[in-house]
Amino acid sequence: MRVSKVIGIAVATVWAGMLGAPIPSASADPCSDVEVIFARPGLGTLIYDSIESRNYPVVRGGVLVVAILFVTCNLLADLSYRFLDPRIRAEQGL
């Protein structure tokens, strides 16, 4: 029980990082694997194809969506720390 409280913050951080990175990259990104294995184009493929065809408005929109997703996931992870770690609640006086 004690370990789950301590490891909760690390799990939330890794989870937010994985959800906030949907663009395929050379690192082990699960989203790019799904796009390749099931031949279903996603946001990463859309941005990549738009860069190749020099469709800048689509690239800007795709990067904006990825940035908003990344910031939102990290914000949710930071907010979840309060519920996962009782020491943070004690510091805030709750």
C-alpha positions as a printed NumPy array, in Angstrom:
array([[  0.   ,   0.   ,   0.   ],
       [  2.835,   2.356,   0.854],
       [  4.613,   1.744,  -2.45 ],
       [  1.54 ,   2.579,  -4.508],
       [  1.368,   6.043,  -2.945],
       [  5.007,   6.75 ,  -3.744],
       [  4.985,   5.35 ,  -7.258],
       [  1.74 ,   7.1  ,  -8.217],
       [  3.516,  10.352,  -9.085],
       [  6.019,   8.598, -11.346],
       [  3.253,   6.703, -13.123],
       [  1.243,   9.908, -13.642],
       [  4.296,  11.669, -15.076],
       [  5.115,   8.875, -17.525],
       [  1.457,   8.508, -18.499],
       [  1.16 ,  12.226, -19.259],
       [  4.34 ,  12.143, -21.303],
       [  3.123,   9.225, -23.388],
       [ -0.279,  10.764, -24.056],
       [  1.185,  14.138, -24.87 ],
       [  3.448,  12.889, -27.669],
       [  1.31 ,  11.604, -30.556],
       [  3.786,  12.493, -33.33 ],
       [  5.74 ,   9.498, -34.633],
       [  9.4  ,   9.666, -33.775],
       [ 12.456,   7.46 , -33.742],
       [ 11.912,   6.731, -30.062],
       [  9.55 ,   3.938, -29.081],
       [  6.294,   5.8  , -29.622],
       [  3.211,   3.568, -29.402],
       [  1.115,   5.899, -31.563],
       [  3.397,   5.522, -34.57 ],
       [  3.339,   1.744, -34.166],
       [ -0.465,   1.731, -34.278],
       [ -0.464,   3.933, -37.386],
       [  1.958,   1.6  , -39.175],
       [  0.588,  -1.77 , -38.054],
       [ -3.078,  -1.057, -38.724],
       [ -2.451,   1.253, -41.714],
       [ -4.638,   3.924, -40.11 ],
       [ -3.263,   7.405, -40.737],
       [ -3.295,   9.596, -37.668],
       [ -2.142,  13.029, -36.617],
       [  1.54 ,  12.159, -37.019],
       [  1.023,  10.976, -40.579],
       [ -1.064,  14.052, -41.363],
       [  1.641,  16.413, -40.119],
       [  4.391,  14.468, -41.878],
       [  2.542,  14.419, -45.212],
       [  1.705,  18.112, -44.846],
       [  5.365,  18.964, -44.294],
       [  6.323,  17.011, -47.422],
       [  3.674,  18.768, -49.518],
       [  4.419,  22.184, -47.944],
       [  0.871,  22.636, -46.684],
       [  1.785,  25.091, -43.941],
       [ -1.687,  25.859, -42.538],
       [ -2.241,  22.143, -41.817],
       [  1.23 ,  21.877, -40.258],
       [  0.493,  24.861, -38.003],
       [ -2.864,  23.424, -36.983],
       [ -1.403,  19.991, -36.307],
       [  1.448,  21.389, -34.227],
       [ -1.043,  23.549, -32.314],
       [ -3.193,  20.493, -31.538],
       [ -0.139,  18.538, -30.379],
       [  1.042,  21.441, -28.207],
       [ -2.385,  21.85 , -26.59 ],
       [ -2.603,  18.096, -25.988],
       [  0.875,  18.025, -24.462],
       [  0.219,  20.975, -22.145],
       [ -3.183,  19.609, -21.103],
       [ -1.79 ,  16.161, -20.273],
       [  1.026,  17.638, -18.223],
       [ -1.383,  19.963, -16.417],
       [ -3.615,  17.024, -15.536],
       [ -0.587,  15.096, -14.288],
       [  0.477,  18.027, -12.11 ],
       [ -3.029,  18.383, -10.706],
       [ -3.208,  14.651,  -9.992],
       [ -0.104,  14.871,  -7.782],
       [ -2.23 ,  16.5  ,  -5.104],
       [ -4.474,  13.448,  -4.939],
       [ -1.718,  10.862,  -5.303],
       [  0.725,  12.119,  -2.671],
       [ -0.541,  12.842,   0.843],
       [  2.572,  14.924,   1.613],
       [  1.496,  17.526,  -0.937],
       [ -1.952,  17.748,   0.668],
       [ -0.332,  18.24 ,   4.091],
       [  1.826,  21.112,   2.806],
       [ -1.218,  22.92 ,   1.416],
       [ -3.133,  22.524,   4.638],
       [ -5.942,  20.411,   3.194]])
